[in-house]
């Protein structure tokens, strides 16, 4: 087994920006030279998240944002705010719920995923950020 480490950069917007990163991950696989294995996609930090969705306007622009706002609203006064005197408690909780890493299989240098399934980065913070996404690719 060989391990290859790749990164790519993103610029996100505040409050639940969802960015389709499938092509970036796929390009990392091509660049790795590995044929079969797994890729772990990770964002460092505690206010970002990695997941999969069907990346289409209704789900991305409305339904996911609405669901997260019902579960973990941005305008609630979280204890985190009192500790750090910032206002991104919801971002930390959303990241905790969704997670900062996901692992995906690949075969013949191609991600294995459903027809409409894409890998997304979700900005959970109350401000846009510059993010580095890390791909650890393990295979042969």
C-alpha positions, 0 to 999 in steps of 0.5 A: 500500500502507498499513501499519497497526501494532496491538498486544495484550497477553498474560499467559503461564504458565511452561514452554511455555504455548501461547496461541491468538491467532488471534482477536486477530490477526483483530481487528487485521485488522478494526480496520486497515480494510485488505482484502487483504495480509499481517500479520506477527505478532511477539513482542519478546524472545528467550524467546517464539515465534509459530507455527501449530498445530491447537489441540486438547488432545492436541497443545497440552497434551501432544505439543508440550510433550513434543517440545520437552522431548525436543529442548531440555529445561529441566533441562539445564545450558546455557552461557547459565546460566553467562554470565547466572546465570539458568536460561532457556537452554532458553527462548532455544533454543526461541525460536531454533528456533520463531522470534519472527515469522510472516507470514500473508496475508489477503483480504477482511479475513480471515486465510487459514489452514486449517480447523483451523489457529490462530496461537499464542504459545508461552512458552518462558521458565521463568517467566510473563510479560506479553507484547506482540504486535505486528501489522504489517499491510500491504495495501490 
